[in-house]
Amino acid sequence: MNRDAKKRAVLLLSGGLDSATTLAIMKTLDRECYTLSIDYGQRHGLELDAARSIARAFSVVDHRVVKIDFGQLGGSALTDSEIPVPTAPTNGIPTTYVPARNTVMLAIGLGWCEILKAPELYIGVNAVDYSGYPDCRPAFIERFEKLAAVATRAGIEGQGVSICAPLIGMSKSEIIEKGLELGMDYGQTLSCYQPDKNAYACGLCDACRLRRDGFAAAGVKDPTNYG
Amino acid sequence: MNRDAKKRAVLLLSGGLDSATTLAIMKTLDRECYTLSIDYGQRHGLELDAARSIARAFSVVDHRVVKIDFGQLGGSALTDSEIPVPTAPTNGIPTTYVPARNTVMLAIGLGWCEILKAPELYIGVNAVDYSGYPDCRPAFIERFEKLAAVATRAGIEGQGVSICAPLIGMSKSEIIEKGLELGMDYGQTLSCYQPDKNAYACGLCDACRLRRDGFAAAGVKDPTNYG
């Protein structure tokens, strides 16, 4: 094995602002990047298209899309068309929360890490402007890493998988500032939970609100097309 | 809420001998049973048919099948048709191991528990005759339970999900004896990794060998149709 080989890493890439910025950060760390999108029956496929474009723009080694029909189980506004996406702030955990979503996505990413013998798995969660989802917090990431150490062949053989969440302590505006510093084109990313067919964002859902507020706080122009 | 209500529980039901026996045990514990099969691109769908029959035979409240195309990532003889299923014992972890499979399946089960507000998630793993898979051991189950406590809305609100693996310390023959004691019809279960189209088992793969040896050790007749 080439001792100068780049460190191989898998990233969960959603097509949104956070995971795209994570990819920009991985590039500065000279990682050999593999990106994975999970098609979990989210309301629109535009997010998956955005992920593909971002993967291409960053010249990742490989980009895969794994489909899982979470809609079978229902329980979230993002996978069940009978539950409307809220367009005003809600108390507590909103209905856009998909039960155990990050646990499932990290588990699939862990499987790919094992196949690729990649020692790192990146995820773009942040615990500051995080919409109140339980699976975006540091305690969750730490416990997943402990699980990973005993869950895989590599773990048993002594090489665990580190779960890397470089944005976890950053606010949305700090994430945007970091991305712009790294030359990120946020026009390629799509945050909205319910864009129209022309990929115009609604401007009202949780994800749009966090994004708008983030650009405003960073004092930079939001390139998003709001319909 | 009815204080005499049965305890609600989700079971990962594969159609094999172990998860079927786990269902029989749950019934003796008076659980309100929900069963979940994961279609992860295993070589044959007969296993999923067996799971459906078993769910029906035990009158579960609901049985769901969630499809995930693990085959996208490859890496296992069970999901990649280019890797042959071994027909003789192998050293170490065999090629039939699907990377992170139990982590993914438990994660999906955890999501369903959260939707159903079920405090228990059952899995039929056993660490004794377990083919050498890393994700069948007690340390794995314990760490998944710790993850579950911080991964979900229910966990945050104080009600975690217990991961129940009642077979974990049992040998295959003890599992079979327990199941027969509970009236289990093992003719309904299918263990083989590569049955033919008439559902005849090969008798040679890991799963067949463990099953045959288990029946032999228990001193009872194996109802399996070996081709």
Contacts between the chains, C-beta under 8 A, distances in Angstrom:
chain1	res1	chain2	res2	distance
A	64	B	72	5.6
A	64	B	73	6.6
A	65	B	72	7.3
A	66	B	68	6.8
A	66	B	69	6.0
A	66	B	70	7.3
A	66	B	72	5.0
A	66	B	73	6.8
A	67	B	67	7.7
A	67	B	68	7.2
A	67	B	69	5.2
A	67	B	72	7.9
A	68	B	66	6.8
A	68	B	67	7.2
A	68	B	68	4.1
A	68	B	69	7.7
A	68	B	108	7.6
A	69	B	66	6.0
A	69	B	67	5.2
A	69	B	68	7.7
A	70	B	66	7.3
A	70	B	108	7.9
A	70	B	111	7.2
A	72	B	64	5.6
A	72	B	65	7.3
A	72	B	66	5.0
A	72	B	67	7.8
A	73	B	64	6.6
A	73	B	66	6.8
A	73	B	108	7.7
A	73	B	111	6.0
A	73	B	112	5.1
A	73	B	115	5.7
A	74	B	115	6.4
A	75	B	111	7.4
A	75	B	114	7.2
A	75	B	115	3.7
A	93	B	153	5.0
A	93	B	156	7.7
A	97	B	153	6.7
A	98	B	111	7.5
A	99	B	110	7.6
A	99	B	111	4.0
A	99	B	112	7.6
A	99	B	114	3.9
A	99	B	115	5.5
A	99	B	152	6.6
A	99	B	153	7.4
A	100	B	107	5.5
A	100	B	108	7.2
A	100	B	110	4.5
A	100	B	111	3.5
A	100	B	114	6.1
A	100	B	151	6.2
A	100	B	152	6.2
A	101	B	111	7.3
A	102	B	151	7.5
A	103	B	107	4.1
A	103	B	110	6.1
A	103	B	111	7.6
A	103	B	147	6.9
A	103	B	151	4.9
A	104	B	104	6.6
A	104	B	107	4.2
A	104	B	108	5.8
A	104	B	111	6.5
A	106	B	107	7.9
A	107	B	100	5.5
A	107	B	103	4.1
A	107	B	104	4.2
A	107	B	106	7.9
A	107	B	107	4.6
A	108	B	68	7.6
A	108	B	70	7.9
A	108	B	73	7.7
A	108	B	100	7.2
A	108	B	104	5.8
A	110	B	99	7.6
A	110	B	100	4.5
A	110	B	103	6.1
A	111	B	70	7.2
A	111	B	73	6.0
A	111	B	75	7.4
A	111	B	98	7.6
A	111	B	99	4.0
A	111	B	100	3.5
A	111	B	101	7.3
A	111	B	103	7.5
A	111	B	104	6.6
A	112	B	73	5.1
A	112	B	99	7.6
A	114	B	75	7.1
A	114	B	99	4.0
A	114	B	100	6.1
A	115	B	73	5.7
A	115	B	74	6.4
A	115	B	75	3.7
A	115	B	99	5.4
A	134	B	150	6.8
A	134	B	151	6.3
A	134	B	152	5.8
A	134	B	153	5.7
A	134	B	155	6.5
A	134	B	156	4.8
A	135	B	151	5.2
A	135	B	152	7.5
A	137	B	150	7.0
A	139	B	150	4.6
A	140	B	147	7.4
A	140	B	150	5.0
A	140	B	151	5.7
A	143	B	143	7.2
A	143	B	146	5.4
A	143	B	147	4.4
A	143	B	149	8.0
A	143	B	150	5.8
A	143	B	151	7.7
A	144	B	147	5.9
A	146	B	143	5.4
A	146	B	146	7.2
A	146	B	147	7.7
A	147	B	103	6.9
A	147	B	140	7.4
A	147	B	143	4.3
A	147	B	144	5.9
A	147	B	146	7.7
A	147	B	147	5.2
A	149	B	143	8.0
A	150	B	134	6.8
A	150	B	137	7.0
A	150	B	139	4.6
A	150	B	140	5.0
A	150	B	143	5.8
A	151	B	100	6.2
A	151	B	102	7.5
A	151	B	103	4.9
A	151	B	134	6.3
A	151	B	135	5.2
A	151	B	140	5.7
A	151	B	143	7.7
A	152	B	99	6.6
A	152	B	100	6.2
A	152	B	134	5.8
A	152	B	135	7.6
A	153	B	93	5.0
A	153	B	97	6.8
A	153	B	99	7.4
A	153	B	134	5.7
A	155	B	134	6.5
A	156	B	93	7.7
A	156	B	134	4.8
